[in-house]
Amino acid sequence: MTDDDKNNKSVPAALPAQIFFRSKTNVELCAMEGDDKKCRVLASGYSTFHVFHPDGSDVLVQFPSKGILKCDLSLSLSLGENENNKVTTEAFLSNSSRIGYCMYSPKGTYILTWERANSSNTTKDKDGNVMDANGELFQNLKIWNGSTGQYLHGFPLKNLRREQWPPIQWTHDEAYAFHLVTNHVHVYKGQNVFMFKESIRYERKISCEGINSFSVPKKVVAAKVPLDTNANANANANANAGDQPIATYLFTTFVPETKGKPAKLALLRYPDALGSSSGSKPPLASKSFYQAEECKAMWSPRGDAALVLTSTSVDSSGASYYGSSNLYLITAQGDAGPVPMPGNNTDETIHDVAWMPDGNKAPSFAMLSGRMPALGSLHHGGSGQPLFLFGNAHRNTIIWSPHGRFLNLAGFGNLAGGMDFWDRNKFKKIPIFYDPADKPTFGNTAQCAVGYGWSPNSRYFMVSTTSPRMNVDNNVKVFKYNGMQLANLPWENDKYAPDKLLAAEFVPTPHSFFPDRPQTPPPRRPKGQDTTKTTTNEEHNHTPNNNTNNNNIATNGVGGANTNNNNDAKPPSFVKPPGRYVPPAARRAGTGGTTLAERMRKEREGSTMGPTRVNNNNRQAMLSTHNKKRLPVGMSVEAAAAAENNMARSKNALRRERQRLAKQKAEADADAKKKEESRPEPEKVLKKLRKALKQIEALKEKDFETLNDDQKEKLASEDMLFKELKALKL
């Protein structure tokens, strides 16, 4: 962000905190900041989904009765009444009332949509193909001009699975478009290739038998990487001696497990490393594994690594009712392997994983894994090794702030809605000061959460309860970055009750437009305040939330003191969370619950971890406890350690271990001797290499397009054969 951007007065002050509402009757835009907190109606009617422009300047809303409407979000909410009352009524895309999927390209140049075939205006031929009214193939996968809404081009796509959307993906700079078809990926060149219908022709066809899905990074901090010296001749032939290095683009392909064959994940680089089946170099990295029906690739902000989460609907081991999941890290350096699982939990369930979104900082990602209470951990973005453990808690959702400074670990869905707000730079929870005289509290609760997200300036976190997921208590709550719930919002939640709210979301804006602000300093205690008397969290929860206490708290949302105690004091700008009732006998610090169920739960979860920084000294210990069993209820940690020591001192166990190691060593020596004896003589190897090179010379004289996959693979191995021939030194 430059100084000119900071001093630019034309940017509305409310722009960082605009919330888009979509209800059963209207589409609205509300501002949380600025002098005039207002809401304005953008369009009226029942809508099904919305898609934001990448820069947040407009939004596409789908109305079943009208089609796709484009609503302008760049206008300030403080405009005059006549301008503010403009409501969008005309469809932006023609004949778009049946569209089911929609998205923008990374720069907003194109709009991609898909719709189901309509029996009223389509027919089927004798081969089962869907035909339109003109007798041509029905093109239901359409590309539109993002600025004018003009239809540009279409492709026929009869069926579309959710995990395959979008079947067309653009690179971050829109230089190439990748189109998924049966067993192939077509690559189209040029940003404006779809603007001219006569010139639409894919540049290259990438073969991948059984491909189910692929992924291209949408945002890349450092995208252009020069080709290495071993790039294929076709790529180098297009570059002259004085040209700039050719830009390369990474993408992943996934082939699911079928008929006993393992699933395969590959990291490819266009245009020089696309696999031997496409007449190019092998993939940068690949991984084969079982128990993988679906695959979700999550790219790092720099676009040079991807986290791949594979899952199955049924767990063959029977350990989980919800199926099984595995997490892999694949990088452009050729590394591909499972992410180390920290902690002492024997379950490898992955609840959620997310990259730290700021590509200008050291890459890292957060993960929630294991049985409840799940263990939260922060990992290195290159090696996958754990850096910090957030501890065990009932959490299943990770939400990073856009700047990557704040992190919310939440328990949404089937959990109670607890939220813990962390400062990534300090590795500490962010405190909340409802009253300077009290001790700080941490976190908050948002029950029945359906939608959630951070504001572009990383200062607010929004939680919404929407229909049809929840048909009661529809509302939108806003919290500060530390978890303090705000009151006096510019919209009325009562008008959305009980089931009228469909969606609510912060309007996206590039986070680089806003500075990366740290926490606000905690409030100072008033002079003369007794610092020895403080209240615990339990006493906070038991204290009634009356106006007398709230009037003593600042109304600026920071939590500072307000010395104005008269009746004219402003209402509080935050909501103190209600707490559960704690008996008076259990309110002493450190006593906790007294019921048998609570004591058994604490005993069962006694081996859970708290916040722990991982270093070279304890990293191996953190990882080695993963395969240990939980302690039986009633057995202390000391008793379990003594039992392990007694077993370790057993003479029989030591003898069996020595025998096992000796047997492994003997088998390894026998295998090495067998390999040495079976090694071919140099003269035979030389004869074999010359024969292969002679066959390659014969293949070069043939047309490349007539060669099969094995012949193309043999041509690609010419350099390797020459290296082996040179290594013989004959």
C-alpha positions in Angstrom: 0.0 0.0 0.0 1.6 3.3 -1.1 1.4 6.7 0.5 -0.9 7.9 -2.3 -3.3 5.0 -1.6 -3.4 6.0 2.1 -4.1 9.6 1.3 -6.7 8.8 -1.4 -9.9 10.4 -0.1 -12.0 9.0 -3.0 -12.1 5.6 -1.4 -15.1 5.3 0.9 -14.3 4.9 4.6 -16.9 2.2 4.9 -15.4 0.0 2.1 -13.3 -2.2 4.5 -16.4 -3.4 6.4 -19.3 -3.8 4.0 -21.5 -6.9 4.5 -23.6 -8.4 1.7 -27.0 -9.7 2.8 -29.2 -12.1 0.7 -32.6 -12.8 2.2 -35.8 -14.3 0.8 -37.1 -10.9 -0.2 -34.1 -8.6 -0.9 -30.4 -8.3 -1.6 -28.8 -5.6 0.6 -25.5 -4.0 1.3 -24.7 -2.7 4.8 -21.7 -0.8 6.1 -20.2 -1.3 9.6 -17.8 1.7 9.6 -17.9 5.3 8.6 -20.0 8.3 9.8 -23.1 7.0 8.1 -23.9 3.4 8.9 -26.6 2.6 6.4 -28.0 -0.2 4.4 -29.3 -0.1 0.8 -31.3 -2.5 -1.3 -29.5 -3.8 -4.4 -32.2 -6.0 -5.8 -35.6 -7.5 -4.8 -36.8 -11.1 -5.0 -35.9 -14.6 -4.0 -32.3 -15.6 -5.0 -30.3 -18.9 -4.9 -26.6 -17.9 -4.9 -24.2 -15.1 -5.4 -20.6 -14.7 -6.7 -18.3 -11.7 -6.0 -16.0 -10.1 -8.5 -12.4 -10.8 -7.5 -11.8 -7.1 -6.5 -15.2 -6.8 -4.8 -16.5 -4.1 -7.2 -19.7 -6.0 -8.1 -21.6 -9.2 -7.3 -23.6 -11.6 -9.5 -26.8 -12.8 -8.0 -29.0 -15.6 -9.5 -32.7 -15.1 -9.4 -34.8 -18.1 -10.7 -37.4 -15.6 -12.0 -35.0 -13.2 -13.6 -31.6 -14.8 -14.2 -28.2 -13.5 -13.3 -28.2 -9.9 -12.1 -25.1 -7.8 -11.7 -25.2 -5.4 -8.7 -22.7 -2.6 -8.3 -20.9 -2.5 -4.9 -18.5 0.3 -5.6 -21.0 3.1 -4.8 -20.7 4.7 -1.4 -23.6 4.2 1.1 -23.5 7.9 1.8 -24.8 8.9 -1.6 -28.0 10.8 -2.1 -31.4 9.3 -1.7 -32.1 9.2 -5.4 -28.9 7.4 -6.3 -29.1 5.1 -3.3 -32.6 3.8 -4.3 -31.4 2.4 -7.6 -32.4 -1.3 -7.7 -31.1 -3.7 -10.3 -33.9 -5.3 -12.3 -32.5 -6.3 -15.7 -30.6 -9.6 -16.2 -26.9 -9.2 -16.9 -26.6 -12.6 -18.7 -29.3 -13.6 -21.2 -31.4 -16.7 -20.6 -29.6 -17.4 -17.3 -32.6 -18.3 -15.1 -31.6 -22.0 -15.0 -27.9 -21.5 -14.2 -26.7 -23.7 -11.3 -23.0 -22.9 -11.1 -21.2 -19.6 -11.7 -17.7 -18.2 -11.2 -15.4 -15.3 -12.2 -12.0 -15.8 -13.8 -9.1 -14.7 -11.5 -9.0 -11.2 -13.0 -12.7 -10.9 -13.7 -12.3 -11.0 -17.5 -14.6 -14.0 -18.0 -17.7 -15.5 -16.3 -18.1 -19.3 -16.4 -21.6 -20.8 -15.9 -23.1 -24.3 -16.1 -26.8 -25.2 -16.4 -28.7 -28.5 -16.6 -30.4 -29.4 -19.9 -34.0 -28.3 -20.2 -36.4 -30.7 -21.7 -38.5 -27.8 -23.0 -35.9 -26.6 -25.5 -33.6 -29.6 -26.0 -33.9 -33.0 -27.5 -31.8 -36.2 -27.6 -30.6 -37.9 -30.8 -30.3 -41.6 -31.4 -26.9 -41.7 -29.6 -28.2 -40.0 -26.5 -26.6 -36.6 -27.1 -28.5 -33.5 -26.0 -29.3 -31.3 -28.9 -30.6 -27.7 -28.9 -33.4 -26.2 -31.1 -31.0 -25.8 -34.0 -30.0 -29.4 -34.1 -26.6 -28.8 -32.6 -25.0 -30.1 -29.4 -26.4 -28.3 -26.4 -23.6 -26.2 -25.0 -24.5 -25.8 -21.3 -21.0 -24.9 -20.1 -20.8 -21.2 -21.2 -18.2 -18.5 -21.1 -19.3 -14.9 -20.9 -17.6 -11.5 -21.1 -17.2 -10.3 -17.5 -17.6 -6.6 -18.4 -20.5 -6.6 -20.8 -22.2 -10.0 -20.2 -21.9 -11.0 -23.8 -22.0 -14.7 -24.6 -18.6 -15.8 -26.0 -18.3 -19.6 -26.3 -19.8 -22.8 -25.0 -19.0 -26.5 -24.5 -21.3 -29.4 -24.1 -21.2 -31.0 -20.6 -24.0 -33.4 -19.8 -23.1 -34.2 -16.2 -21.1 -32.3 -13.6 -20.1 -33.5 -10.2 -19.5 -31.0 -7.4 -15.9 -31.9 -6.9 -15.2 -31.3 -10.7 -16.4 -27.7 -10.6 -15.0 -25.6 -12.3 -14.1 -27.8 -15.3 -12.4 -24.7 -16.8 -9.7 -23.0 -14.7 -7.6 -20.0 -15.7 -4.1 -19.3 -14.4 -3.7 -16.5 -12.0 -2.7 -14.1 -14.9 -5.3 -15.5 -17.3 -2.5 -16.4 -19.8 -3.8 -20.0 -20.1 -7.1 -21.8 -19.6 -7.2 -25.5 -18.7 -10.3 -27.4 -19.7 -11.1 -30.9 -18.2 -12.5 -33.4 -20.7 -12.6 -37.2 -20.6 -9.0 -38.6 -20.0 -7.5 -35.3 -21.1 -6.9 -31.6 -20.2 -7.1 -29.1 -23.1 -4.9 -26.0 -22.8 -6.1 -22.7 -24.4 -3.6 -19.9 -24.9 -4.1 -16.2 -24.7 -6.2 -13.9 -22.5 -8.6 -13.0 -25.3 -8.8 -16.4 -27.0 -12.5 -16.7 -26.2 -13.3 -13.2 -27.5 -12.9 -14.5 -31.1 -15.0 -17.5 -31.9 -13.2 -18.3 -35.2 -9.8 -18.7 -33.5 -10.9 -21.0 -30.6 -8.6 -24.0 -30.7 -6.7 -25.6 -27.8 -2.9 -25.2 -28.0 -2.1 -28.6 -26.3 -3.7 -31.8 -25.2 -2.5 -33.3 -21.9 -3.2 -37.0 -21.6 -4.2 -38.4 -18.2 -6.1 -41.7 -18.2 -9.0 -41.7 -15.7 -8.5 -38.1 -14.5 -11.3 -37.1 -12.1 -10.3 -33.6 -11.2 -7.5 -31.0 -11.4 -6.5 -27.8 -9.7 -4.8 -24.6 -10.8 -3.7 -22.0 -8.2 -5.9 -18.8 -8.4 -3.3 -16.5 -6.7 0.4 -16.6 -7.0 2.9 -14.2 -5.4 5.9 -15.2 -7.5 4.4 -16.9 -10.5 7.1 -16.8 -13.3 9.8 -19.5 -12.8 12.3 -19.9 -15.6 12.6 -23.3 -17.3 15.5 -25.5 -16.3 18.2 -26.5 -18.8 16.5 -29.9 -19.6 13.3 -28.4 -20.9 12.0 -30.1 -24.0 12.8 -28.9 -27.4 9.3 -27.8 -28.3 9.2 -25.3 -25.5 12.7 -23.9 -26.2 12.1 -23.7 -30.0 9.5 -20.9 -29.4 12.0 -18.7 -27.4 14.8 -16.8 -29.2 18.2 -16.2 -27.7 17.3 -12.7 -26.5 13.8 -13.5 -25.1 12.8 -13.5 -21.5 12.5 -16.8 -19.7 9.3 -18.7 -20.5 6.7 -18.5 -17.7 5.6 -21.8 -16.2 2.4 -22.7 -14.4 1.8 -25.5 -11.9 -1.3 -27.6 -11.6 -2.3 -30.9 -10.0 -4.2 -33.9 -11.5 -6.0 -36.6 -9.5 -7.0 -40.1 -10.6 -9.2 -41.9 -8.0 -8.8 -45.5 -6.8 -10.5 -47.9 -9.2 -10.6 -51.7 -9.6 -7.8 -52.4 -7.1 -5.5 -49.8 -8.6 -4.2 -47.1 -6.2 -5.2 -43.5 -6.7 -2.5 -41.2 -8.2 -1.8 -37.6 -7.5 0.6 -35.7 -9.8 2.1 -32.1 -9.8 2.7 -31.0 -13.4 4.2 -27.8 -14.8 3.1 -26.3 -18.1 4.6 -26.4 -20.7 7.6 -28.5 -19.9 6.8 -31.1 -17.3 3.5 -32.8 -18.2 4.3 -36.5 -17.9 5.7 -39.0 -20.3 2.3 -39.9 -21.7 2.1 -36.4 -23.2 5.5 -36.5 -24.8 7.1 -34.4 -22.1 9.2 -34.7 -19.0 7.9 -36.6 -16.0 5.8 -34.8 -13.4 7.6 -32.7 -10.9 6.2 -34.9 -8.1 3.7 -37.7 -7.9 2.2 -39.9 -5.2 0.2 -43.1 -5.3 -2.0 -44.3 -2.4 -5.1 -46.2 -1.5 -8.3 -45.1 0.4 -8.8 -42.0 -1.9 -12.2 -41.5 -3.6 -12.2 -37.7 -3.6 -9.4 -35.1 -3.6 -9.3 -31.5 -2.6 -6.1 -29.4 -3.4 -5.4 -26.3 -1.4 -2.6 -24.1 -2.9 -0.2 -22.1 -0.9 -0.3 -18.3 -1.4 2.9 -18.5 -3.3 1.6 -21.2 -5.6 4.6 -23.4 -5.2 3.1 -26.1 -3.0 -0.3 -27.7 -2.4 -2.0 -29.5 0.5 -4.0 -32.4 -0.8 -6.8 -33.8 1.4 -8.1 -37.2 0.2 -11.1 -38.9 1.7 -13.4 -41.9 1.4 -17.0 -42.2 2.3 -16.4 -45.6 4.0 -13.6 -46.4 6.4 -12.5 -49.9 5.6 -10.9 -50.3 9.0 -14.2 -49.5 10.8 -12.5 -47.0 13.0 -14.7 -44.1 11.9 -18.4 -43.8 10.9 -17.6 -40.8 8.7 -15.0 -42.5 6.5 -11.3 -41.9 6.4 -9.1 -38.9 5.4 -5.4 -38.3 4.7 -3.4 -35.2 4.2 -0.4 -34.9 1.8 2.0 -32.1 1.0 3.3 -31.8 -2.5 5.9 -29.1 -3.6 7.5 -27.9 -6.8 10.8 -29.1 -5.5 9.6 -32.7 -6.1 8.6 -33.6 -2.5 5.4 -35.5 -2.0 4.5 -37.2 1.2 2.1 -37.3 4.2 2.0 -34.5 6.6 3.4 -35.5 10.1 0.6 -35.9 12.6 1.5 -34.5 16.0 0.1 -35.3 19.4 -0.9 -38.4 21.3 -4.1 -39.3 19.4 -4.3 -42.6 17.6 -7.0 -41.3 15.2 -5.7 -39.7 12.0 -9.0 -37.8 11.2 -8.4 -34.5 9.5 -11.1 -32.0 10.6 -9.8 -29.0 8.7 -6.6 -27.5 7.3 -5.8 -24.1 5.9 -2.8 -22.1 4.6 -1.8 -18.9 6.2 -3.1 -16.5 3.4 -0.3 -13.9 3.2 2.3 -14.9 0.6 4.8 -12.3 1.7 5.4 -14.1 5.0 7.0 -17.4 5.6 4.6 -20.1 4.4 2.8 -22.1 7.0 -0.5 -23.9 7.5 -2.8 -24.8 10.4 -4.4 -28.2 11.0 -7.0 -29.7 13.3 -6.6 -33.5 13.6 -7.5 -36.5 15.8 -10.5 -37.4 17.9 -12.3 -34.9 19.9 -11.0 -32.9 21.6 -9.0 -32.3 18.4 -5.4 -31.1 18.4 -4.6 -27.8 16.6 -1.2 -27.4 15.2 0.8 -25.0 13.0 3.1 -26.5 10.4 6.0 -25.4 8.2 4.9 -24.8 4.7 7.9 -26.5 3.0 8.6 -29.5 5.1 5.2 -30.0 6.9 6.9 -30.4 10.3 4.9 -29.0 13.3 6.1 -25.6 14.6 3.5 -25.0 17.4 0.7 -26.9 19.1 -2.4 -24.9 20.0 -3.6 -27.7 22.3 -6.6 -29.9 22.4 -10.1 -28.5 22.2 -13.5 -29.2 20.7 -12.8 -27.4 17.4 -13.2 -28.4 13.8 -12.9 -25.2 11.7 -9.9 -23.0 10.9 -10.4 -19.4 9.7 -7.3 -17.2 9.0 -7.6 -13.4 8.8 -6.6 -12.0 5.4 -3.3 -10.7 6.7 -2.4 -14.0 8.4 -1.9 -12.4 11.8 -5.0 -13.6 13.6 -6.4 -17.1 13.6 -9.8 -18.4 14.7 -10.1 -22.0 15.8 -13.8 -22.7 16.0 -16.2 -25.6 16.7 -19.0 -25.1 14.3 -21.4 -27.6 12.7 -22.3 -30.3 15.2 -20.2 -28.7 17.9 -21.2 -26.1 20.4 -19.8 -23.1 18.6 -16.8 -22.2 20.7 -14.1 -19.9 19.2 -10.5 -19.3 20.2 -8.8 -16.2 18.7 -5.0 -16.5 18.4 -2.2 -14.1 17.5 0.0 -15.9 15.0 3.0 -13.6 15.7 2.9 -14.0 19.4 1.5 -17.6 19.6 -0.9 -16.5 22.3 -4.6 -16.2 22.7 -6.0 -12.7 22.3 -7.4 -11.4 25.6 -10.8 -9.7 26.0 -11.2 -7.0 28.7 -14.8 -6.4 29.4 -13.8 -4.3 32.5 -10.3 -3.1 33.3 -10.9 -4.2 36.9 -11.4 -7.8 35.9 -9.1 -10.5 34.6 -9.1 -10.9 30.8 -11.2 -13.6 29.3 -10.5 -15.5 26.1 -12.7 -16.6 23.2 -16.4 -16.6 22.7 -19.3 -18.7 21.5 -21.4 -18.5 18.3 -24.1 -21.2 18.3 -25.8 -22.5 15.2 -23.2 -21.0 12.9 -23.6 -21.6 9.1 -21.7 -18.8 7.4 -18.5 -17.1 8.8 -15.5 -15.1 7.6 -13.1 -12.2 8.4 -13.4 -8.7 7.1 -10.8 -7.6 4.5 -9.0 -5.4 7.1 -8.7 -8.4 9.6 -10.4 -6.4 12.4 -13.9 -8.1 12.4 -15.2 -11.7 12.3 -18.8 -12.4 11.2 -21.0 -15.4 12.0 -24.4 -15.9 10.3 -27.2 -18.3 11.0 -29.0 -18.8 7.7 -31.7 -20.9 6.0 -32.2 -23.6 4.8 -29.4 -25.1 7.0 -31.1 -23.5 10.1 -34.8 -22.5 9.9 -34.8 -20.7 13.2 -33.0 -17.8 14.8 -31.6 -16.4 11.5 -29.3 -13.5 12.3 -25.8 -12.1 11.8 -23.3 -11.5 14.6 -20.1 -9.6 14.4 -17.1 -10.0 16.7 -13.8 -8.1 17.0 -10.5 -9.8 16.2 -10.3 -10.8 19.9 -13.8 -12.4 20.1 -15.7 -9.5 21.7 -19.2 -9.5 20.2 -20.3 -6.1 18.9 -23.7 -4.5 19.6 -25.5 -1.5 17.9 -25.1 -3.0 14.4 -26.6 -1.0 11.5 -29.1 -3.8 10.6 -32.0 -5.3 12.4 -31.7 -9.0 13.0 -35.4 -9.2 13.8 -36.4 -8.8 10.2 -34.6 -12.0 9.3 -36.3 -14.1 11.9 -37.1 -16.9 12.0 -35.9 -18.2 8.5 -35.7 -15.4 6.1 -31.9 -15.0 5.8 -30.2 -17.0 3.0 -26.6 -15.7 3.1 -24.4 -13.0 4.6 -20.8 -12.3 3.7 -18.1 -9.6 3.9 -17.5 -7.9 0.5 -14.0 -9.0 -0.6 -11.2 -6.4 -1.0 -7.5 -7.1 -1.6 -6.0 -7.2 1.9 -2.9 -5.3 0.6 -5.1 -2.2 0.6 -5.1 -2.2 4.4 -2.2 -2.2 6.8 -1.4 -5.2 8.9 -2.4 -3.8 12.3 -1.4 -5.5 15.6 -3.6 -5.9 18.6 -4.9 -2.8 20.3 -3.1 -2.3 23.7 -5.1 -3.5 26.7 -6.9 -0.8 28.8 -5.2 0.7 31.8 -6.7 0.3 35.3 -8.3 3.4 36.7 -6.3 5.2 39.3 -7.0 4.1 42.8 -8.4 0.7 41.6 -7.7 -2.2 44.0 -5.5 -4.5 41.9 -5.6 -7.3 44.4 -9.4 -8.0 43.9 -10.1 -9.6 40.6 -12.9 -11.9 39.4 -12.5 -15.2 37.8 -14.1 -16.4 34.6 -16.7 -18.3 36.6 -17.6 -15.2 38.5 -17.9 -13.3 35.3 -20.3 -16.0 34.0 -22.4 -15.9 37.1 -22.7 -12.1 37.3 -26.0 -10.9 35.7 -25.5 -8.9 32.5 -27.2 -5.7 33.7 -26.9 -2.1 32.5 -25.2 -1.0 35.7 -22.1 -3.0 34.9 -22.1 -2.2 31.2 -22.2 1.5 31.8 -18.8 1.3 33.4 -17.3 -0.1 30.2 -16.1 1.9 27.2 -18.4 2.2 24.2 -15.5 2.3 21.7 -15.3 -1.5 21.4 -11.8 -1.6 22.9 -12.8 -2.3 26.5 -11.3 0.8 28.2 -12.8 2.5 31.2 -15.6 5.0 31.0 -15.7 7.4 33.9 -19.1 8.9 32.8 -21.6 7.0 35.0 -24.6 9.3 34.6 -27.8 8.4 32.8 -26.7 10.0 29.6 -24.0 7.4 29.0 -24.1 5.7 25.6 -25.2 2.1 25.4 -22.4 -0.5 25.4 -21.0 -1.4 22.0 -20.4 -5.0 22.9 -22.3 -8.0 24.3 -21.0 -9.8 27.3 -21.5 -13.6 26.6 -23.7 -15.5 29.0 -22.1 -18.3 30.9 -23.2 -21.5 32.4 -24.2 -21.6 36.1 -21.4 -22.7 38.4 -22.3 -23.7 42.0 -20.8 -21.4 44.7 -18.7 -24.3 46.1 -17.0 -24.7 42.7 -16.2 -21.1 42.0 -12.9 -21.1 43.8 -10.0 -20.9 41.4 -8.8 -24.2 40.2 -11.7 -26.3 41.5 -13.7 -26.7 38.3 -16.6 -29.1 38.0 -17.5 -31.6 40.7 -19.8 -34.0 39.0 -18.7 -37.6 38.4 -19.1 -37.2 34.6 -16.9 -34.1 34.6 -14.2 -35.8 36.7 -14.2 -38.9 34.5 -14.0 -36.8 31.4 -11.0 -34.9 32.8 -9.4 -38.2 33.8 -10.0 -39.6 30.3 -8.6 -36.5 28.6 -5.8 -36.0 31.1 -3.2 -36.7 28.4 -4.4 -33.8 26.2 -1.9 -31.1 25.4 -1.9 -27.4 26.0 -0.2 -24.7 23.9 3.3 -25.9 23.2 6.1 -24.5 21.0 7.8 -27.3 19.0 11.6 -27.1 18.5 14.4 -29.5 17.6 14.6 -30.8 21.1 11.0 -32.0 21.5 9.9 -32.4 17.9 10.6 -36.2 17.8 8.8 -36.6 21.1 5.8 -34.8 19.8 5.6 -37.1 16.8 6.5 -40.3 18.5 3.5 -40.2 20.8 1.1 -40.5 17.9 1.0 -44.3 17.9 0.7 -44.6 21.7 -2.6 -45.9 23.2 -4.7 -43.8 25.5 -4.3 -44.6 29.2 -7.2 -46.7 30.7 -9.5 -44.7 32.8 -8.3 -44.9 36.4 -4.6 -45.5 35.6 -2.3 -42.6 36.5 0.5 -41.4 34.3 3.1 -42.6 36.9 1.7 -46.1 36.9 1.7 -46.3 33.2 5.3 -45.1 33.0 6.3 -47.7 35.6 4.6 -50.5 33.6 6.5 -49.4 30.5 9.8 -49.4 32.3 9.2 -52.9 33.7 8.5 -54.2 30.2 11.6 -52.5 28.8 13.7 -54.3 31.4 12.4 -57.7 30.5 15.2 -60.1 29.5 13.0 -62.0 27.1 12.0 -58.9 25.3 15.6 -57.8 24.9 16.6 -61.2 23.6 13.8 -61.2 21.0 14.7 -57.7 19.9 18.3 -58.7 19.3 17.3 -61.8 17.4 15.0 -59.7 15.2 17.7 -57.1 14.4 20.2 -59.9 13.6 17.7 -61.5 11.2 17.1 -58.2 9.4 20.8 -57.6 9.1 21.4 -61.1 7.6 18.5 -60.7 5.1 19.9 -57.3 4.1 23.4 -58.7 3.5 22.0 -61.6 1.4 20.0 -59.2 -0.7 23.0 -57.0 -1.3 25.1 -60.0 -2.3 22.4 -61.2 -4.7 22.2 -57.9 -6.4 26.0 -57.7 -6.8 26.1 -61.1 -8.4 23.1 -60.4 -10.7 24.7 -57.1 -12.0 25.2 -57.4 -15.8 28.7 -57.1 -17.4 29.6 -53.7 -18.9 29.9 -55.1 -22.4 26.3 -56.5 -22.3 25.1 -53.1 -21.0 26.9 -51.3 -23.8 25.3 -53.5 -26.4 21.9 -53.0 -25.0 22.3 -49.2 -24.9 23.5 -49.0 -28.5 20.5 -51.1 -29.6 18.1 -48.8 -27.8 19.7 -45.7 -29.3 19.5 -47.2 -32.8 15.8 -47.8 -32.3 15.4 -44.1 -31.2 17.1 -42.9 -34.4 14.6 -45.0 -36.4 11.7 -43.5 -34.5 12.9 -39.9 -35.2 12.5 -40.5 -38.9 8.8 -41.2 -38.4 5.9 -38.7 -37.9 5.7 -37.8 -34.3 1.8 -37.8 -34.4 1.7 -41.5 -35.5 3.7 -42.8 -32.6 2.1 -44.6 -29.7 2.7 -43.8 -26.0 5.5 -46.4 -25.6 7.4 -45.0 -28.6 7.0 -41.5 -27.4 8.3 -42.6 -24.0 11.3 -44.2 -25.6 12.1 -40.9 -27.5 11.9 -39.0 -24.2 14.5 -41.4 -22.6 17.3 -40.5 -25.1 19.1 -38.2 -22.8 19.1 -40.7 -20.0 20.5 -43.4 -22.3 23.4 -41.1 -23.3 24.1 -40.4 -19.6 24.3 -44.2 -18.9 26.5 -44.7 -21.9 28.9 -42.0 -20.7 28.9 -43.5 -17.2 30.3 -46.8 -18.5 33.5 -45.1 -19.7 34.2 -47.8 -22.3 
